[in-house]
Amino acid sequence: MFRLKGISQTDPIEERRRVREAVKKNVVTFLALCAAIRIAPIVLRELSNAIQR
């Protein structure tokens, strides 16, 4: 294996913490998107009913 110059090695614990935070952020984003997709038809139906009244 060769080492690239100018790239410092990261602390494995710090790297693990950074990856864990990124995964948490991605999970929250995914769940929010899923919720928005599930709720959108209901909201649109209610808005359509309110306009028709």
All heavy atoms as TSV, in Angstrom:
chain	resi	resn	atom	element	x	y	z
A	1	MET	N	N	0.848	-1.176	0.000
A	1	MET	CA	C	0.000	0.000	0.000
A	1	MET	C	C	0.895	1.240	0.000
A	1	MET	O	O	1.948	1.244	0.621
A	1	MET	CB	C	-0.881	-0.021	1.245
A	1	MET	CG	C	-1.882	1.098	1.276
A	1	MET	SD	S	-3.156	0.851	2.506
A	1	MET	CE	C	-2.469	1.735	3.871
A	2	PHE	N	N	0.478	2.272	-0.690
A	2	PHE	CA	C	1.264	3.495	-0.736
A	2	PHE	C	C	0.486	4.624	-0.072
A	2	PHE	O	O	-0.722	4.578	0.046
A	2	PHE	CB	C	1.615	3.866	-2.179
A	2	PHE	CG	C	0.408	4.120	-3.043
A	2	PHE	CD1	C	-0.084	5.392	-3.186
A	2	PHE	CD2	C	-0.226	3.078	-3.695
A	2	PHE	CE1	C	-1.192	5.637	-3.970
A	2	PHE	CE2	C	-1.333	3.312	-4.479
A	2	PHE	CZ	C	-1.814	4.589	-4.615
A	3	ARG	N	N	1.199	5.617	0.363
A	3	ARG	CA	C	0.576	6.760	1.036
A	3	ARG	C	C	0.622	7.973	0.121
A	3	ARG	O	O	1.632	8.249	-0.505
A	3	ARG	CB	C	1.303	7.068	2.339
A	3	ARG	CG	C	1.170	5.964	3.333
A	3	ARG	CD	C	1.943	6.320	4.585
A	3	ARG	NE	N	1.999	5.144	5.433
A	3	ARG	CZ	C	1.614	5.131	6.682
A	3	ARG	NH1	N	1.179	6.229	7.245
A	3	ARG	NH2	N	1.680	4.036	7.378
A	4	LEU	N	N	-0.474	8.694	0.081
A	4	LEU	CA	C	-0.519	9.925	-0.699
A	4	LEU	C	C	0.005	11.070	0.148
A	4	LEU	O	O	-0.335	11.202	1.322
A	4	LEU	CB	C	-1.950	10.210	-1.143
A	4	LEU	CG	C	-2.582	9.164	-2.054
A	4	LEU	CD1	C	-4.037	9.508	-2.305
A	4	LEU	CD2	C	-1.827	9.085	-3.356
A	5	LYS	N	N	0.794	11.899	-0.451
A	5	LYS	CA	C	1.336	13.033	0.291
A	5	LYS	C	C	0.259	14.096	0.451
A	5	LYS	O	O	-0.557	14.313	-0.441
A	5	LYS	CB	C	2.527	13.609	-0.445
A	5	LYS	CG	C	3.708	12.678	-0.456
A	5	LYS	CD	C	4.882	13.292	-1.160
A	5	LYS	CE	C	6.031	12.298	-1.152
A	5	LYS	NZ	N	7.200	12.811	-1.845
A	6	GLY	N	N	0.259	14.753	1.574
A	6	GLY	CA	C	-0.674	15.836	1.810
A	6	GLY	C	C	-1.980	15.391	2.457
A	6	GLY	O	O	-2.790	16.201	2.845
A	7	ILE	N	N	-2.190	14.106	2.567
A	7	ILE	CA	C	-3.411	13.601	3.206
A	7	ILE	C	C	-3.032	13.087	4.594
A	7	ILE	O	O	-2.254	12.156	4.729
A	7	ILE	CB	C	-4.057	12.459	2.385
A	7	ILE	CG1	C	-4.476	12.978	1.021
A	7	ILE	CG2	C	-5.236	11.866	3.127
A	7	ILE	CD1	C	-5.058	11.916	0.116
A	8	SER	N	N	-3.556	13.739	5.597
A	8	SER	CA	C	-3.242	13.308	6.954
A	8	SER	C	C	-4.162	12.161	7.355
A	8	SER	O	O	-5.296	12.063	6.903
A	8	SER	CB	C	-3.425	14.472	7.928
A	8	SER	OG	O	-4.765	14.879	7.937
A	9	GLN	N	N	-3.646	11.298	8.175
A	9	GLN	CA	C	-4.454	10.181	8.641
A	9	GLN	C	C	-5.434	10.675	9.691
A	9	GLN	O	O	-5.099	11.510	10.529
A	9	GLN	CB	C	-3.568	9.098	9.227
A	9	GLN	CG	C	-2.772	8.372	8.176
A	9	GLN	CD	C	-2.279	7.046	8.686
A	9	GLN	OE1	O	-2.346	6.770	9.864
A	9	GLN	NE2	N	-1.795	6.222	7.785
A	10	THR	N	N	-6.650	10.170	9.614
A	10	THR	CA	C	-7.656	10.582	10.577
A	10	THR	C	C	-7.707	9.585	11.715
A	10	THR	O	O	-7.387	8.407	11.550
A	10	THR	CB	C	-9.045	10.657	9.927
A	10	THR	OG1	O	-9.353	9.380	9.379
A	10	THR	CG2	C	-9.078	11.690	8.820
A	11	ASP	N	N	-8.126	10.070	12.825
A	11	ASP	CA	C	-8.277	9.230	14.003
A	11	ASP	C	C	-9.449	8.279	13.769
A	11	ASP	O	O	-10.534	8.721	13.382
A	11	ASP	CB	C	-8.546	10.124	15.212
A	11	ASP	CG	C	-8.673	9.343	16.500
A	11	ASP	OD1	O	-8.116	8.242	16.587
A	11	ASP	OD2	O	-9.336	9.846	17.414
A	12	PRO	N	N	-9.270	6.979	13.968
A	12	PRO	CA	C	-10.373	6.035	13.716
A	12	PRO	C	C	-11.617	6.323	14.560
A	12	PRO	O	O	-12.738	6.179	14.074
A	12	PRO	CB	C	-9.783	4.677	14.092
A	12	PRO	CG	C	-8.316	4.845	14.035
A	12	PRO	CD	C	-8.050	6.287	14.344
A	13	ILE	N	N	-11.423	6.775	15.764
A	13	ILE	CA	C	-12.571	7.088	16.622
A	13	ILE	C	C	-13.309	8.306	16.084
A	13	ILE	O	O	-14.543	8.326	16.025
A	13	ILE	CB	C	-12.107	7.309	18.082
A	13	ILE	CG1	C	-11.526	6.004	18.644
A	13	ILE	CG2	C	-13.250	7.820	18.949
A	13	ILE	CD1	C	-10.854	6.149	19.977
A	14	GLU	N	N	-12.560	9.299	15.655
A	14	GLU	CA	C	-13.172	10.504	15.081
A	14	GLU	C	C	-13.897	10.159	13.780
A	14	GLU	O	O	-14.996	10.644	13.521
A	14	GLU	CB	C	-12.107	11.562	14.826
A	14	GLU	CG	C	-12.627	12.819	14.190
A	14	GLU	CD	C	-13.575	13.596	15.079
A	14	GLU	OE1	O	-13.503	13.436	16.309
A	14	GLU	OE2	O	-14.392	14.363	14.537
A	15	GLU	N	N	-13.286	9.322	12.965
A	15	GLU	CA	C	-13.913	8.908	11.710
A	15	GLU	C	C	-15.211	8.150	11.981
A	15	GLU	O	O	-16.227	8.377	11.323
A	15	GLU	CB	C	-12.948	8.021	10.917
A	15	GLU	CG	C	-13.491	7.559	9.598
A	15	GLU	CD	C	-13.580	8.662	8.573
A	15	GLU	OE1	O	-12.910	9.689	8.729
A	15	GLU	OE2	O	-14.344	8.490	7.603
A	16	ARG	N	N	-15.201	7.271	12.947
A	16	ARG	CA	C	-16.399	6.512	13.315
A	16	ARG	C	C	-17.501	7.447	13.801
A	16	ARG	O	O	-18.668	7.278	13.446
A	16	ARG	CB	C	-16.053	5.500	14.405
A	16	ARG	CG	C	-17.097	4.437	14.602
A	16	ARG	CD	C	-16.641	3.368	15.576
A	16	ARG	NE	N	-15.450	2.699	15.100
A	16	ARG	CZ	C	-14.362	2.460	15.845
A	16	ARG	NH1	N	-14.350	2.801	17.112
A	16	ARG	NH2	N	-13.312	1.873	15.331
A	17	ARG	N	N	-17.134	8.464	14.595
A	17	ARG	CA	C	-18.119	9.432	15.091
A	17	ARG	C	C	-18.717	10.231	13.926
A	17	ARG	O	O	-19.927	10.431	13.859
A	17	ARG	CB	C	-17.474	10.396	16.099
A	17	ARG	CG	C	-18.469	11.367	16.721
A	17	ARG	CD	C	-17.787	12.475	17.489
A	17	ARG	NE	N	-16.981	13.326	16.655
A	17	ARG	CZ	C	-17.474	14.289	15.854
A	17	ARG	NH1	N	-18.761	14.494	15.780
A	17	ARG	NH2	N	-16.670	15.038	15.123
A	18	ARG	N	N	-17.860	10.646	13.000
A	18	ARG	CA	C	-18.326	11.415	11.857
A	18	ARG	C	C	-19.265	10.589	10.974
A	18	ARG	O	O	-20.299	11.079	10.517
A	18	ARG	CB	C	-17.129	11.902	11.044
A	18	ARG	CG	C	-17.417	13.137	10.280
A	18	ARG	CD	C	-16.210	13.790	9.639
A	18	ARG	NE	N	-14.918	13.438	10.209
A	18	ARG	CZ	C	-13.901	12.969	9.498
A	18	ARG	NH1	N	-14.031	12.781	8.210
A	18	ARG	NH2	N	-12.754	12.691	10.073
A	19	VAL	N	N	-18.910	9.327	10.760
A	19	VAL	CA	C	-19.763	8.447	9.958
A	19	VAL	C	C	-21.089	8.208	10.659
A	19	VAL	O	O	-22.151	8.230	10.028
A	19	VAL	CB	C	-19.036	7.114	9.667
A	19	VAL	CG1	C	-19.991	6.087	9.086
A	19	VAL	CG2	C	-17.865	7.342	8.736
A	20	ARG	N	N	-21.068	8.003	11.956
A	20	ARG	CA	C	-22.299	7.777	12.718
A	20	ARG	C	C	-23.230	8.978	12.624
A	20	ARG	O	O	-24.442	8.831	12.436
A	20	ARG	CB	C	-21.966	7.476	14.182
A	20	ARG	CG	C	-23.169	7.041	14.993
A	20	ARG	CD	C	-22.796	6.645	16.412
A	20	ARG	NE	N	-21.951	5.468	16.399
A	20	ARG	CZ	C	-20.747	5.390	16.997
A	20	ARG	NH1	N	-20.261	6.426	17.643
A	20	ARG	NH2	N	-20.034	4.291	16.941
A	21	GLU	N	N	-22.676	10.181	12.718
A	21	GLU	CA	C	-23.478	11.395	12.600
A	21	GLU	C	C	-24.079	11.522	11.196
A	21	GLU	O	O	-25.238	11.912	11.042
A	21	GLU	CB	C	-22.635	12.630	12.923
A	21	GLU	CG	C	-22.273	12.751	14.387
A	21	GLU	CD	C	-23.484	12.891	15.288
A	21	GLU	OE1	O	-24.434	13.612	14.919
A	21	GLU	OE2	O	-23.485	12.266	16.358
A	22	ALA	N	N	-23.307	11.177	10.183
A	22	ALA	CA	C	-23.812	11.240	8.809
A	22	ALA	C	C	-24.941	10.243	8.601
A	22	ALA	O	O	-25.941	10.552	7.936
A	22	ALA	CB	C	-22.674	10.979	7.825
A	23	VAL	N	N	-24.804	9.055	9.173
A	23	VAL	CA	C	-25.854	8.040	9.045
A	23	VAL	C	C	-27.127	8.504	9.743
A	23	VAL	O	O	-28.226	8.363	9.200
A	23	VAL	CB	C	-25.374	6.682	9.602
A	23	VAL	CG1	C	-26.524	5.705	9.725
A	23	VAL	CG2	C	-24.282	6.097	8.715
A	24	LYS	N	N	-26.987	9.083	10.926
A	24	LYS	CA	C	-28.162	9.601	11.641
A	24	LYS	C	C	-28.876	10.659	10.806
A	24	LYS	O	O	-30.098	10.650	10.696
A	24	LYS	CB	C	-27.748	10.210	12.983
A	24	LYS	CG	C	-27.405	9.210	14.042
A	24	LYS	CD	C	-27.011	9.928	15.319
A	24	LYS	CE	C	-26.527	8.979	16.376
A	24	LYS	NZ	N	-26.095	9.691	17.583
A	25	LYS	N	N	-28.107	11.565	10.217
A	25	LYS	CA	C	-28.688	12.620	9.403
A	25	LYS	C	C	-29.412	12.027	8.197
A	25	LYS	O	O	-30.520	12.443	7.862
A	25	LYS	CB	C	-27.593	13.577	8.940
A	25	LYS	CG	C	-28.089	14.703	8.096
A	25	LYS	CD	C	-26.953	15.591	7.642
A	25	LYS	CE	C	-27.445	16.650	6.693
A	25	LYS	NZ	N	-26.374	17.445	6.141
A	26	ASN	N	N	-28.812	11.030	7.556
A	26	ASN	CA	C	-29.431	10.402	6.394
A	26	ASN	C	C	-30.703	9.655	6.766
A	26	ASN	O	O	-31.677	9.672	6.007
A	26	ASN	CB	C	-28.452	9.461	5.706
A	26	ASN	CG	C	-27.364	10.197	4.965
A	26	ASN	OD1	O	-27.525	11.357	4.608
A	26	ASN	ND2	N	-26.254	9.531	4.745
A	27	VAL	N	N	-30.725	9.005	7.923
A	27	VAL	CA	C	-31.916	8.284	8.367
A	27	VAL	C	C	-33.055	9.263	8.641
A	27	VAL	O	O	-34.197	9.030	8.232
A	27	VAL	CB	C	-31.612	7.421	9.613
A	27	VAL	CG1	C	-32.877	6.905	10.267
A	27	VAL	CG2	C	-30.708	6.250	9.238
A	28	VAL	N	N	-32.749	10.355	9.305
A	28	VAL	CA	C	-33.774	11.364	9.590
A	28	VAL	C	C	-34.322	11.952	8.288
A	28	VAL	O	O	-35.542	12.115	8.130
A	28	VAL	CB	C	-33.207	12.473	10.511
A	28	VAL	CG1	C	-34.149	13.652	10.589
A	28	VAL	CG2	C	-32.924	11.909	11.896
A	29	THR	N	N	-33.435	12.238	7.349
A	29	THR	CA	C	-33.873	12.776	6.056
A	29	THR	C	C	-34.759	11.773	5.325
A	29	THR	O	O	-35.797	12.139	4.761
A	29	THR	CB	C	-32.650	13.140	5.190
A	29	THR	OG1	O	-31.855	14.078	5.899
A	29	THR	CG2	C	-33.075	13.725	3.865
A	30	PHE	N	N	-34.371	10.509	5.330
A	30	PHE	CA	C	-35.145	9.463	4.674
A	30	PHE	C	C	-36.530	9.327	5.302
A	30	PHE	O	O	-37.540	9.235	4.598
A	30	PHE	CB	C	-34.395	8.137	4.752
A	30	PHE	CG	C	-35.159	6.980	4.197
A	30	PHE	CD1	C	-35.298	6.822	2.829
A	30	PHE	CD2	C	-35.732	6.047	5.040
A	30	PHE	CE1	C	-36.012	5.748	2.313
A	30	PHE	CE2	C	-36.439	4.980	4.535
A	30	PHE	CZ	C	-36.579	4.827	3.167
A	31	LEU	N	N	-36.598	9.322	6.632
A	31	LEU	CA	C	-37.885	9.198	7.314
A	31	LEU	C	C	-38.780	10.408	7.048
A	31	LEU	O	O	-39.993	10.257	6.857
A	31	LEU	CB	C	-37.670	9.000	8.816
A	31	LEU	CG	C	-37.031	7.664	9.202
A	31	LEU	CD1	C	-36.755	7.626	10.701
A	31	LEU	CD2	C	-37.895	6.497	8.772
A	32	ALA	N	N	-38.188	11.595	7.019
A	32	ALA	CA	C	-38.971	12.799	6.719
A	32	ALA	C	C	-39.517	12.743	5.294
A	32	ALA	O	O	-40.681	13.101	5.053
A	32	ALA	CB	C	-38.108	14.044	6.914
A	33	LEU	N	N	-38.718	12.267	4.368
A	33	LEU	CA	C	-39.166	12.142	2.981
A	33	LEU	C	C	-40.286	11.114	2.864
A	33	LEU	O	O	-41.286	11.347	2.178
A	33	LEU	CB	C	-37.996	11.761	2.081
A	33	LEU	CG	C	-38.296	11.614	0.594
A	33	LEU	CD1	C	-38.805	12.928	0.027
A	33	LEU	CD2	C	-37.058	11.171	-0.141
A	34	CYS	N	N	-40.133	9.976	3.542
A	34	CYS	CA	C	-41.187	8.951	3.531
A	34	CYS	C	C	-42.491	9.500	4.115
A	34	CYS	O	O	-43.570	9.261	3.570
A	34	CYS	CB	C	-40.749	7.720	4.316
A	34	CYS	SG	S	-39.484	6.764	3.484
A	35	ALA	N	N	-42.393	10.235	5.209
A	35	ALA	CA	C	-43.581	10.819	5.824
A	35	ALA	C	C	-44.238	11.825	4.885
A	35	ALA	O	O	-45.467	11.846	4.755
A	35	ALA	CB	C	-43.204	11.492	7.146
A	36	ALA	N	N	-43.432	12.637	4.218
A	36	ALA	CA	C	-43.987	13.626	3.284
A	36	ALA	C	C	-44.695	12.934	2.117
A	36	ALA	O	O	-45.766	13.381	1.687
A	36	ALA	CB	C	-42.869	14.535	2.766
A	37	ILE	N	N	-44.121	11.853	1.632
A	37	ILE	CA	C	-44.745	11.120	0.527
A	37	ILE	C	C	-46.067	10.501	0.971
A	37	ILE	O	O	-47.049	10.488	0.219
A	37	ILE	CB	C	-43.775	10.057	-0.014
A	37	ILE	CG1	C	-42.627	10.740	-0.756
A	37	ILE	CG2	C	-44.486	9.055	-0.922
A	37	ILE	CD1	C	-41.497	9.813	-1.138
A	38	ARG	N	N	-46.118	9.995	2.201
A	38	ARG	CA	C	-47.350	9.382	2.705
A	38	ARG	C	C	-48.431	10.420	2.995
A	38	ARG	O	O	-49.615	10.170	2.807
A	38	ARG	CB	C	-47.061	8.588	3.981
A	38	ARG	CG	C	-46.138	7.421	3.804
A	38	ARG	CD	C	-46.822	6.268	3.154
A	38	ARG	NE	N	-47.859	5.773	4.044
A	38	ARG	CZ	C	-48.568	4.696	3.802
A	38	ARG	NH1	N	-48.356	4.013	2.716
A	38	ARG	NH2	N	-49.493	4.314	4.631
A	39	ILE	N	N	-48.030	11.606	3.453
A	39	ILE	CA	C	-48.986	12.636	3.865
A	39	ILE	C	C	-49.483	13.468	2.691
A	39	ILE	O	O	-50.621	13.957	2.708
A	39	ILE	CB	C	-48.341	13.533	4.950
A	39	ILE	CG1	C	-48.146	12.726	6.223
A	39	ILE	CG2	C	-49.166	14.763	5.218
A	39	ILE	CD1	C	-47.348	13.439	7.280
A	40	ALA	N	N	-48.677	13.631	1.660
A	40	ALA	CA	C	-49.025	14.511	0.532
A	40	ALA	C	C	-50.388	14.194	-0.093
A	40	ALA	O	O	-51.176	15.119	-0.294
A	40	ALA	CB	C	-47.922	14.487	-0.517
A	41	PRO	N	N	-50.718	12.937	-0.397
A	41	PRO	CA	C	-52.026	12.672	-1.001
A	41	PRO	C	C	-53.201	13.053	-0.091
A	41	PRO	O	O	-54.222	13.549	-0.560
A	41	PRO	CB	C	-52.025	11.171	-1.269
A	41	PRO	CG	C	-50.611	10.765	-1.247
A	41	PRO	CD	C	-49.906	11.724	-0.362
A	42	ILE	N	N	-53.032	12.844	1.192
A	42	ILE	CA	C	-54.095	13.182	2.150
A	42	ILE	C	C	-54.306	14.691	2.178
A	42	ILE	O	O	-55.440	15.176	2.136
A	42	ILE	CB	C	-53.739	12.640	3.554
A	42	ILE	CG1	C	-53.642	11.112	3.511
A	42	ILE	CG2	C	-54.740	13.097	4.593
A	42	ILE	CD1	C	-53.017	10.497	4.744
A	43	VAL	N	N	-53.219	15.433	2.233
A	43	VAL	CA	C	-53.306	16.890	2.262
A	43	VAL	C	C	-53.926	17.414	0.968
A	43	VAL	O	O	-54.807	18.284	0.994
A	43	VAL	CB	C	-51.917	17.515	2.509
A	43	VAL	CG1	C	-51.941	19.014	2.314
A	43	VAL	CG2	C	-51.414	17.161	3.897
A	44	LEU	N	N	-53.482	16.871	-0.161
A	44	LEU	CA	C	-54.032	17.313	-1.442
A	44	LEU	C	C	-55.518	16.998	-1.547
A	44	LEU	O	O	-56.296	17.802	-2.062
A	44	LEU	CB	C	-53.262	16.681	-2.599
A	44	LEU	CG	C	-51.830	17.171	-2.769
A	44	LEU	CD1	C	-51.126	16.359	-3.844
A	44	LEU	CD2	C	-51.804	18.643	-3.099
A	45	ARG	N	N	-55.939	15.839	-1.050
A	45	ARG	CA	C	-57.358	15.475	-1.074
A	45	ARG	C	C	-58.169	16.425	-0.208
A	45	ARG	O	O	-59.248	16.880	-0.597
A	45	ARG	CB	C	-57.538	14.031	-0.590
A	45	ARG	CG	C	-58.926	13.495	-0.822
A	45	ARG	CD	C	-59.098	12.041	-0.398
A	45	ARG	NE	N	-57.943	11.222	-0.638
A	45	ARG	CZ	C	-57.256	10.580	0.315
A	45	ARG	NH1	N	-57.613	10.683	1.568
A	45	ARG	NH2	N	-56.209	9.844	0.010
A	46	GLU	N	N	-57.668	16.762	0.964
A	46	GLU	CA	C	-58.357	17.682	1.865
A	46	GLU	C	C	-58.441	19.086	1.247
A	46	GLU	O	O	-59.484	19.741	1.354
A	46	GLU	CB	C	-57.674	17.734	3.217
A	46	GLU	CG	C	-57.828	16.462	4.029
A	46	GLU	CD	C	-59.269	16.153	4.357
A	46	GLU	OE1	O	-60.041	17.072	4.668
A	46	GLU	OE2	O	-59.643	14.962	4.287
A	47	LEU	N	N	-57.383	19.522	0.622
A	47	LEU	CA	C	-57.406	20.836	-0.030
A	47	LEU	C	C	-58.401	20.846	-1.186
A	47	LEU	O	O	-59.132	21.814	-1.382
A	47	LEU	CB	C	-56.030	21.205	-0.533
A	47	LEU	CG	C	-55.000	21.608	0.526
A	47	LEU	CD1	C	-53.636	21.813	-0.105
A	47	LEU	CD2	C	-55.450	22.861	1.252
A	48	SER	N	N	-58.438	19.764	-1.925
A	48	SER	CA	C	-59.390	19.668	-3.033
A	48	SER	C	C	-60.823	19.700	-2.519
A	48	SER	O	O	-61.678	20.368	-3.086
A	48	SER	CB	C	-59.139	18.381	-3.815
A	48	SER	OG	O	-60.102	18.227	-4.815
A	49	ASN	N	N	-61.088	18.990	-1.428
A	49	ASN	CA	C	-62.433	18.997	-0.832
A	49	ASN	C	C	-62.791	20.376	-0.298
A	49	ASN	O	O	-63.933	20.813	-0.404
A	49	ASN	CB	C	-62.521	17.965	0.280
A	49	ASN	CG	C	-62.533	16.542	-0.257
A	49	ASN	OD1	O	-62.806	16.315	-1.435
A	49	ASN	ND2	N	-62.211	15.588	0.598
A	50	ALA	N	N	-61.828	21.086	0.280
A	50	ALA	CA	C	-62.094	22.411	0.838
A	50	ALA	C	C	-62.400	23.402	-0.289
A	50	ALA	O	O	-63.238	24.281	-0.123
A	50	ALA	CB	C	-60.893	22.881	1.645
A	51	ILE	N	N	-61.742	23.271	-1.413
A	51	ILE	CA	C	-61.973	24.180	-2.535
A	51	ILE	C	C	-63.339	23.928	-3.160
A	51	ILE	O	O	-64.039	24.849	-3.565
A	51	ILE	CB	C	-60.844	24.046	-3.577
A	51	ILE	CG1	C	-59.540	24.566	-2.997
A	51	ILE	CG2	C	-61.171	24.775	-4.857
A	51	ILE	CD1	C	-58.327	24.309	-3.856
A	52	GLN	N	N	-63.758	22.670	-3.228
A	52	GLN	CA	C	-65.023	22.314	-3.850
A	52	GLN	C	C	-66.228	22.759	-3.021
A	52	GLN	O	O	-67.295	22.888	-3.538
A	52	GLN	CB	C	-65.084	20.811	-4.099
A	52	GLN	CG	C	-64.153	20.358	-5.194
A	52	GLN	CD	C	-64.147	18.853	-5.361
A	52	GLN	OE1	O	-64.838	18.134	-4.633
A	52	GLN	NE2	N	-63.385	18.370	-6.327
A	53	ARG	N	N	-66.031	22.957	-1.747
A	53	ARG	CA	C	-67.151	23.342	-0.869
A	53	ARG	C	C	-67.548	24.737	-1.072
A	53	ARG	O	O	-67.441	25.647	-1.482
A	53	ARG	CB	C	-66.791	23.136	0.594
A	53	ARG	CG	C	-66.672	21.683	0.928
A	53	ARG	CD	C	-66.354	21.526	2.377
A	53	ARG	NE	N	-66.017	20.126	2.630
A	53	ARG	CZ	C	-65.539	19.684	3.740
A	53	ARG	NH1	N	-65.333	20.502	4.739
A	53	ARG	NH2	N	-65.274	18.428	3.900
